[in-house]
Amino acid sequence: EKALIKRNLALQEFDSRDMLRLTDSNSSAVEQLKAVIEKRDADIESLRAELEKTNATLGKTEAELVDTQSQLKEAEKTIRERHQTIKEREDDIRGLQGEI
């Protein structure tokens, strides 16, 4: 009976050591997961900041595009006006040539 008690005590001690190893292993895994989550959170924040910067640049580029389109419309209007003036002058020149 004493041998059985000693054996049971030895098994309990062995089980306790195994439990401690598992607990240590789990603690290590938890710490690793925490580190991974913290890195992921930092990456997300970095990407969020980059996205905000990109959106600001896009907004600026969009405003510049609207301004450029406005300038282009104005230039097209000026070209049409000058083309019309050239046609009128050509007509005037033809009229004068006909008189001569």
N, CA, C and O atoms as a GROMACS GRO file, in nm:
protein
  400
    1GLU      N    1   0.083  -0.120   0.000
    1GLU     CA    2   0.000   0.000   0.000
    1GLU      C    3   0.087   0.126   0.000
    1GLU      O    4   0.056   0.224  -0.068
    2LYS      N    5   0.196   0.122   0.078
    2LYS     CA    6   0.288   0.236   0.080
    2LYS      C    7   0.348   0.259  -0.057
    2LYS      O    8   0.366   0.373  -0.100
    3ALA      N    9   0.380   0.152  -0.126
    3ALA     CA   10   0.437   0.164  -0.261
    3ALA      C   11   0.335   0.228  -0.355
    3ALA      O   12   0.371   0.309  -0.441
    4LEU      N   13   0.210   0.190  -0.339
    4LEU     CA   14   0.103   0.248  -0.422
    4LEU      C   15   0.086   0.396  -0.393
    4LEU      O   16   0.067   0.476  -0.485
    5ILE      N   17   0.094   0.433  -0.267
    5ILE     CA   18   0.083   0.574  -0.228
    5ILE      C   19   0.200   0.653  -0.285
    5ILE      O   20   0.182   0.762  -0.339
    6LYS      N   21   0.321   0.595  -0.274
    6LYS     CA   22   0.439   0.663  -0.329
    6LYS      C   23   0.425   0.679  -0.480
    6LYS      O   24   0.457   0.783  -0.537
    7ARG      N   25   0.376   0.574  -0.542
    7ARG     CA   26   0.356   0.581  -0.689
    7ARG      C   27   0.255   0.689  -0.726
    7ARG      O   28   0.277   0.766  -0.819
    8ASN      N   29   0.145   0.694  -0.653
    8ASN     CA   30   0.043   0.797  -0.679
    8ASN      C   31   0.098   0.937  -0.656
    8ASN      O   32   0.069   1.029  -0.732
    9LEU      N   33   0.176   0.953  -0.550
    9LEU     CA   34   0.237   1.083  -0.522
    9LEU      C   35   0.334   1.122  -0.633
    9LEU      O   36   0.338   1.238  -0.676
   10ALA      N   37   0.412   1.024  -0.680
   10ALA     CA   38   0.507   1.051  -0.788
   10ALA      C   39   0.431   1.091  -0.915
   10ALA      O   40   0.472   1.183  -0.986
   11LEU      N   41   0.320   1.022  -0.944
   11LEU     CA   42   0.239   1.056  -1.062
   11LEU      C   43   0.179   1.195  -1.047
   11LEU      O   44   0.175   1.272  -1.144
   12GLN      N   45   0.131   1.228  -0.928
   12GLN     CA   46   0.074   1.361  -0.905
   12GLN      C   47   0.180   1.469  -0.924
   12GLN      O   48   0.154   1.574  -0.981
   13GLU      N   49   0.301   1.441  -0.875
   13GLU     CA   50   0.411   1.537  -0.891
   13GLU      C   51   0.444   1.553  -1.039
   13GLU      O   52   0.466   1.664  -1.088
   14PHE      N   53   0.449   1.440  -1.109
   14PHE     CA   54   0.475   1.442  -1.253
   14PHE      C   55   0.366   1.523  -1.324
   14PHE      O   56   0.397   1.607  -1.409
   15ASP      N   57   0.240   1.499  -1.289
   15ASP     CA   58   0.127   1.572  -1.348
   15ASP      C   59   0.139   1.722  -1.318
   15ASP      O   60   0.111   1.805  -1.404
   16SER      N   61   0.179   1.755  -1.197
   16SER     CA   62   0.195   1.896  -1.159
   16SER      C   63   0.303   1.963  -1.243
   16SER      O   64   0.286   2.075  -1.290
   17ARG      N   65   0.416   1.892  -1.262
   17ARG     CA   66   0.522   1.949  -1.344
   17ARG      C   67   0.476   1.967  -1.489
   17ARG      O   68   0.506   2.067  -1.554
   18ASP      N   69   0.401   1.867  -1.540
   18ASP     CA   70   0.345   1.879  -1.676
   18ASP      C   71   0.252   1.999  -1.686
   18ASP      O   72   0.255   2.072  -1.785
   19MET      N   73   0.169   2.018  -1.585
   19MET     CA   74   0.075   2.129  -1.586
   19MET      C   75   0.150   2.263  -1.585
   19MET      O   76   0.111   2.357  -1.654
   20LEU      N   77   0.257   2.269  -1.506
   20LEU     CA   78   0.337   2.391  -1.503
   20LEU      C   79   0.400   2.418  -1.640
   20LEU      O   80   0.403   2.532  -1.686
   21ARG      N   81   0.452   2.312  -1.703
   21ARG     CA   82   0.511   2.328  -1.836
   21ARG      C   83   0.406   2.376  -1.936
   21ARG      O   84   0.432   2.466  -2.017
   22LEU      N   85   0.288   2.316  -1.929
   22LEU     CA   86   0.179   2.358  -2.020
   22LEU      C   87   0.139   2.502  -1.994
   22LEU      O   88   0.115   2.580  -2.086
   23THR      N   89   0.131   2.537  -1.866
   23THR     CA   90   0.095   2.674  -1.830
   23THR      C   91   0.199   2.772  -1.883
   23THR      O   92   0.165   2.876  -1.939
   24ASP      N   93   0.328   2.737  -1.865
   24ASP     CA   94   0.436   2.822  -1.916
   24ASP      C   95   0.429   2.832  -2.068
   24ASP      O   96   0.447   2.939  -2.125
   25SER      N   97   0.403   2.720  -2.131
   25SER     CA   98   0.393   2.717  -2.277
   25SER      C   99   0.276   2.802  -2.324
   25SER      O  100   0.288   2.878  -2.421
   26ASN      N  101   0.163   2.790  -2.256
   26ASN     CA  102   0.046   2.870  -2.292
   26ASN      C  103   0.073   3.019  -2.270
   26ASN      O  104   0.032   3.103  -2.351
   27SER      N  105   0.140   3.051  -2.161
   27SER     CA  106   0.174   3.191  -2.134
   27SER      C  107   0.261   3.248  -2.244
   27SER      O  108   0.243   3.361  -2.289
   28SER      N  109   0.356   3.167  -2.287
   28SER     CA  110   0.445   3.210  -2.396
   28SER      C  111   0.366   3.232  -2.524
   28SER      O  112   0.387   3.330  -2.596
   29ALA      N  113   0.275   3.140  -2.553
   29ALA     CA  114   0.192   3.153  -2.674
   29ALA      C  115   0.104   3.276  -2.665
   29ALA      O  116   0.088   3.347  -2.764
   30VAL      N  117   0.049   3.303  -2.548
   30VAL     CA  118  -0.034   3.422  -2.529
   30VAL      C  119   0.048   3.549  -2.552
   30VAL      O  120   0.002   3.642  -2.618
   31GLU      N  121   0.170   3.552  -2.499
   31GLU     CA  122   0.256   3.668  -2.518
   31GLU      C  123   0.290   3.687  -2.667
   31GLU      O  124   0.294   3.800  -2.716
   32GLN      N  125   0.315   3.577  -2.736
   32GLN     CA  126   0.344   3.586  -2.879
   32GLN      C  127   0.223   3.639  -2.955
   32GLN      O  128   0.237   3.723  -3.044
   33LEU      N  129   0.105   3.590  -2.920
   33LEU     CA  130  -0.018   3.638  -2.984
   33LEU      C  131  -0.040   3.787  -2.956
   33LEU      O  132  -0.080   3.862  -3.045
   34LYS      N  133  -0.014   3.829  -2.833
   34LYS     CA  134  -0.027   3.971  -2.799
   34LYS      C  135   0.067   4.055  -2.885
   34LYS      O  136   0.029   4.162  -2.935
   35ALA      N  137   0.191   4.007  -2.903
   35ALA     CA  138   0.288   4.079  -2.985
   35ALA      C  139   0.242   4.087  -3.130
   35ALA      O  140   0.255   4.191  -3.194
   36VAL      N  141   0.187   3.977  -3.180
   36VAL     CA  142   0.137   3.976  -3.318
   36VAL      C  143   0.020   4.074  -3.333
   36VAL      O  144   0.013   4.148  -3.431
   37ILE      N  145  -0.069   4.074  -3.235
   37ILE     CA  146  -0.185   4.165  -3.240
   37ILE      C  147  -0.139   4.311  -3.232
   37ILE      O  148  -0.190   4.396  -3.305
   38GLU      N  149  -0.044   4.339  -3.145
   38GLU     CA  150   0.008   4.476  -3.134
   38GLU      C  151   0.072   4.522  -3.265
   38GLU      O  152   0.053   4.636  -3.308
   39LYS      N  153   0.148   4.432  -3.329
   39LYS     CA  154   0.210   4.466  -3.457
   39LYS      C  155   0.103   4.490  -3.563
   39LYS      O  156   0.111   4.584  -3.641
   40ARG      N  157   0.003   4.403  -3.565
   40ARG     CA  158  -0.107   4.418  -3.661
   40ARG      C  159  -0.180   4.551  -3.640
   40ARG      O  160  -0.212   4.621  -3.735
   41ASP      N  161  -0.205   4.585  -3.514
   41ASP     CA  162  -0.271   4.712  -3.483
   41ASP      C  163  -0.186   4.830  -3.528
   41ASP      O  164  -0.238   4.928  -3.581
   42ALA      N  165  -0.055   4.820  -3.508
   42ALA     CA  166   0.035   4.926  -3.553
   42ALA      C  167   0.034   4.937  -3.706
   42ALA      O  168   0.034   5.046  -3.762
   43ASP      N  169   0.034   4.821  -3.772
   43ASP     CA  170   0.027   4.820  -3.919
   43ASP      C  171  -0.103   4.883  -3.968
   43ASP      O  172  -0.103   4.958  -4.066
   44ILE      N  173  -0.212   4.852  -3.901
   44ILE     CA  174  -0.342   4.909  -3.940
   44ILE      C  175  -0.339   5.061  -3.924
   44ILE      O  176  -0.386   5.134  -4.012
   45GLU      N  177  -0.285   5.109  -3.814
   45GLU     CA  178  -0.276   5.254  -3.793
   45GLU      C  179  -0.188   5.319  -3.899
   45GLU      O  180  -0.220   5.427  -3.949
   46SER      N  181  -0.079   5.253  -3.933
   46SER     CA  182   0.010   5.305  -4.036
   46SER      C  183  -0.062   5.312  -4.170
   46SER      O  184  -0.052   5.412  -4.242
   47LEU      N  185  -0.135   5.207  -4.203
   47LEU     CA  186  -0.211   5.205  -4.328
   47LEU      C  187  -0.322   5.310  -4.327
   47LEU      O  188  -0.349   5.372  -4.430
   48ARG      N  189  -0.385   5.330  -4.212
   48ARG     CA  190  -0.490   5.430  -4.201
   48ARG      C  191  -0.432   5.570  -4.225
   48ARG      O  192  -0.492   5.652  -4.294
   49ALA      N  193  -0.315   5.597  -4.167
   49ALA     CA  194  -0.250   5.727  -4.187
   49ALA      C  195  -0.211   5.745  -4.334
   49ALA      O  196  -0.227   5.853  -4.390
   50GLU      N  197  -0.160   5.639  -4.394
   50GLU     CA  198  -0.122   5.645  -4.535
   50GLU      C  199  -0.244   5.669  -4.624
   50GLU      O  200  -0.238   5.744  -4.721
   51LEU      N  201  -0.355   5.605  -4.589
   51LEU     CA  202  -0.480   5.623  -4.664
   51LEU      C  203  -0.530   5.767  -4.652
   51LEU      O  204  -0.575   5.826  -4.751
   52GLU      N  205  -0.523   5.823  -4.533
   52GLU     CA  206  -0.564   5.962  -4.513
   52GLU      C  207  -0.477   6.056  -4.596
   52GLU      O  208  -0.526   6.151  -4.656
   53LYS      N  209  -0.347   6.029  -4.598
   53LYS     CA  210  -0.254   6.111  -4.677
   53LYS      C  211  -0.287   6.098  -4.826
   53LYS      O  212  -0.289   6.197  -4.899
   54THR      N  213  -0.314   5.974  -4.870
   54THR     CA  214  -0.349   5.951  -5.010
   54THR      C  215  -0.480   6.022  -5.046
   54THR      O  216  -0.492   6.080  -5.153
   55ASN      N  217  -0.577   6.016  -4.955
   55ASN     CA  218  -0.704   6.084  -4.979
   55ASN      C  219  -0.686   6.235  -4.989
   55ASN      O  220  -0.750   6.300  -5.071
   56ALA      N  221  -0.599   6.290  -4.906
   56ALA     CA  222  -0.572   6.434  -4.911
   56ALA      C  223  -0.506   6.470  -5.045
   56ALA      O  224  -0.541   6.570  -5.108
   57THR      N  225  -0.410   6.388  -5.086
   57THR     CA  226  -0.343   6.410  -5.215
   57THR      C  227  -0.444   6.399  -5.329
   57THR      O  228  -0.442   6.478  -5.423
   58LEU      N  229  -0.531   6.300  -5.319
   58LEU     CA  230  -0.633   6.282  -5.422
   58LEU      C  231  -0.726   6.403  -5.428
   58LEU      O  232  -0.763   6.448  -5.537
   59GLY      N  233  -0.764   6.455  -5.313
   59GLY     CA  234  -0.849   6.574  -5.309
   59GLY      C  235  -0.780   6.693  -5.375
   59GLY      O  236  -0.843   6.768  -5.450
   60LYS      N  237  -0.653   6.709  -5.347
   60LYS     CA  238  -0.576   6.819  -5.406
   60LYS      C  239  -0.566   6.799  -5.557
   60LYS      O  240  -0.584   6.894  -5.634
   61THR      N  241  -0.537   6.676  -5.598
   61THR     CA  242  -0.525   6.645  -5.741
   61THR      C  243  -0.659   6.669  -5.811
   61THR      O  244  -0.662   6.719  -5.924
   62GLU      N  245  -0.767   6.633  -5.747
   62GLU     CA  246  -0.900   6.654  -5.805
   62GLU      C  247  -0.928   6.804  -5.823
   62GLU      O  248  -0.981   6.845  -5.925
   63ALA      N  249  -0.891   6.883  -5.723
   63ALA     CA  250  -0.909   7.028  -5.733
   63ALA      C  251  -0.824   7.084  -5.847
   63ALA      O  252  -0.869   7.171  -5.922
   64GLU      N  253  -0.701   7.035  -5.859
   64GLU     CA  254  -0.614   7.080  -5.968
   64GLU      C  255  -0.673   7.041  -6.104
   64GLU      O  256  -0.664   7.117  -6.200
   65LEU      N  257  -0.731   6.923  -6.112
   65LEU     CA  258  -0.793   6.877  -6.236
   65LEU      C  259  -0.912   6.966  -6.273
   65LEU      O  260  -0.927   7.004  -6.390
   66VAL      N  261  -0.994   7.000  -6.176
   66VAL     CA  262  -1.108   7.089  -6.202
   66VAL      C  263  -1.056   7.224  -6.252
   66VAL      O  264  -1.112   7.281  -6.346
   67ASP      N  265  -0.950   7.275  -6.190
   67ASP     CA  266  -0.892   7.402  -6.233
   67ASP      C  267  -0.836   7.391  -6.375
   67ASP      O  268  -0.856   7.481  -6.457
   68THR      N  269  -0.768   7.282  -6.403
   68THR     CA  270  -0.712   7.260  -6.537
   68THR      C  271  -0.823   7.250  -6.641
   68THR      O  272  -0.810   7.304  -6.751
   69GLN      N  273  -0.931   7.181  -6.607
   69GLN     CA  274  -1.044   7.170  -6.699
   69GLN      C  275  -1.105   7.308  -6.727
   69GLN      O  276  -1.143   7.338  -6.840
   70SER      N  277  -1.113   7.390  -6.624
   70SER     CA  278  -1.165   7.525  -6.640
   70SER      C  279  -1.073   7.606  -6.732
   70SER      O  280  -1.120   7.678  -6.820
   71GLN      N  281  -0.943   7.594  -6.712
   71GLN     CA  282  -0.847   7.664  -6.797
   71GLN      C  283  -0.856   7.614  -6.941
   71GLN      O  284  -0.846   7.693  -7.035
   72LEU      N  285  -0.875   7.485  -6.958
   72LEU     CA  286  -0.888   7.426  -7.091
   72LEU      C  287  -1.012   7.480  -7.161
   72LEU      O  288  -1.006   7.515  -7.279
   73LYS      N  289  -1.124   7.488  -7.091
   73LYS     CA  290  -1.247   7.542  -7.150
   73LYS      C  291  -1.226   7.688  -7.192
   73LYS      O  292  -1.272   7.731  -7.298
   74GLU      N  293  -1.156   7.762  -7.107
   74GLU     CA  294  -1.128   7.902  -7.140
   74GLU      C  295  -1.038   7.912  -7.262
   74GLU      O  296  -1.059   7.997  -7.349
   75ALA      N  297  -0.939   7.826  -7.270
   75ALA     CA  298  -0.848   7.824  -7.386
   75ALA      C  299  -0.924   7.786  -7.512
   75ALA      O  300  -0.902   7.845  -7.618
   76GLU      N  301  -1.014   7.688  -7.503
   76GLU     CA  302  -1.094   7.649  -7.618
   76GLU      C  303  -1.182   7.765  -7.666
   76GLU      O  304  -1.198   7.787  -7.786
   77LYS      N  305  -1.237   7.838  -7.571
   77LYS     CA  306  -1.320   7.954  -7.604
   77LYS      C  307  -1.235   8.060  -7.677
   77LYS      O  308  -1.277   8.116  -7.778
   78THR      N  309  -1.116   8.084  -7.624
   78THR     CA  310  -1.026   8.183  -7.686
   78THR      C  311  -0.988   8.138  -7.828
   78THR      O  312  -0.984   8.220  -7.919
   79ILE      N  313  -0.960   8.009  -7.846
   79ILE     CA  314  -0.924   7.958  -7.979
   79ILE      C  315  -1.040   7.976  -8.076
   79ILE      O  316  -1.019   8.018  -8.189
   80ARG      N  317  -1.163   7.945  -8.032
   80ARG     CA  318  -1.281   7.963  -8.119
   80ARG      C  319  -1.297   8.110  -8.158
   80ARG      O  320  -1.325   8.142  -8.274
   81GLU      N  321  -1.278   8.199  -8.060
   81GLU     CA  322  -1.291   8.342  -8.088
   81GLU      C  323  -1.184   8.387  -8.188
   81GLU      O  324  -1.214   8.462  -8.282
   82ARG      N  325  -1.061   8.343  -8.169
   82ARG     CA  326  -0.953   8.381  -8.261
   82ARG      C  327  -0.976   8.322  -8.400
   82ARG      O  328  -0.950   8.388  -8.501
   83HIS      N  329  -1.025   8.198  -8.404
   83HIS     CA  330  -1.056   8.136  -8.532
   83HIS      C  331  -1.164   8.217  -8.605
   83HIS      O  332  -1.156   8.239  -8.726
   84GLN      N  333  -1.264   8.260  -8.530
   84GLN     CA  334  -1.371   8.340  -8.589
   84GLN      C  335  -1.314   8.474  -8.639
   84GLN      O  336  -1.350   8.520  -8.748
   85THR      N  337  -1.227   8.535  -8.562
   85THR     CA  338  -1.166   8.662  -8.603
   85THR      C  339  -1.085   8.642  -8.731
   85THR      O  340  -1.092   8.724  -8.823
   86ILE      N  341  -1.009   8.532  -8.738
   86ILE     CA  342  -0.929   8.503  -8.860
   86ILE      C  343  -1.022   8.486  -8.979
   86ILE      O  344  -0.992   8.538  -9.087
   87LYS      N  345  -1.132   8.414  -8.963
   87LYS     CA  346  -1.228   8.396  -9.074
   87LYS      C  347  -1.282   8.531  -9.120
   87LYS      O  348  -1.293   8.558  -9.240
   88GLU      N  349  -1.316   8.615  -9.022
   88GLU     CA  350  -1.370   8.747  -9.058
   88GLU      C  351  -1.266   8.829  -9.133
   88GLU      O  352  -1.300   8.898  -9.229
   89ARG      N  353  -1.142   8.824  -9.091
   89ARG     CA  354  -1.036   8.899  -9.159
   89ARG      C  355  -1.012   8.844  -9.299
   89ARG      O  356  -0.990   8.919  -9.394
   90GLU      N  357  -1.016   8.708  -9.311
   90GLU     CA  358  -1.001   8.649  -9.444
   90GLU      C  359  -1.113   8.696  -9.536
   90GLU      O  360  -1.090   8.728  -9.653
   91ASP      N  361  -1.236   8.701  -9.481
   91ASP     CA  362  -1.350   8.750  -9.561
   91ASP      C  363  -1.329   8.896  -9.600
   91ASP      O  364  -1.358   8.936  -9.713
   92ASP      N  365  -1.278   8.976  -9.506
   92ASP     CA  366  -1.250   9.117  -9.536
   92ASP      C  367  -1.145   9.130  -9.647
   92ASP      O  368  -1.159   9.211  -9.739
   93ILE      N  369  -1.040   9.047  -9.636
   93ILE     CA  370  -0.933   9.051  -9.737
   93ILE      C  371  -0.989   9.011  -9.874
   93ILE      O  372  -0.958   9.075  -9.974
   94ARG      N  373  -1.072   8.908  -9.880
   94ARG     CA  374  -1.132   8.867 -10.007
   94ARG      C  375  -1.220   8.980 -10.063
   94ARG      O  376  -1.220   9.007 -10.183
   95GLY      N  377  -1.292   9.043  -9.973
   95GLY     CA  378  -1.378   9.156 -10.018
   95GLY      C  379  -1.294   9.269 -10.075
   95GLY      O  380  -1.330   9.328 -10.176
   96LEU      N  381  -1.182   9.299 -10.009
   96LEU     CA  382  -1.095   9.406 -10.058
   96LEU      C  383  -1.030   9.366 -10.189
   96LEU      O  384  -1.016   9.449 -10.280
   97GLN      N  385  -0.991   9.240 -10.201
   97GLN     CA  386  -0.931   9.194 -10.327
   97GLN      C  387  -1.032   9.203 -10.441
   97GLN      O  388  -0.996   9.234 -10.555
   98GLY      N  389  -1.159   9.176 -10.410
   98GLY     CA  390  -1.263   9.185 -10.512
   98GLY      C  391  -1.284   9.328 -10.557
   98GLY      O  392  -1.318   9.353 -10.672
   99GLU      N  393  -1.264   9.424 -10.467
   99GLU     CA  394  -1.280   9.564 -10.499
   99GLU      C  395  -1.164   9.614 -10.584
   99GLU      O  396  -1.179   9.704 -10.667
  100ILE      N  397  -1.046   9.554 -10.562
  100ILE     CA  398  -0.927   9.598 -10.634
  100ILE      C  399  -0.931   9.538 -10.769
  100ILE      O  400  -0.841   9.560 -10.849
   0.00000   0.00000   0.00000
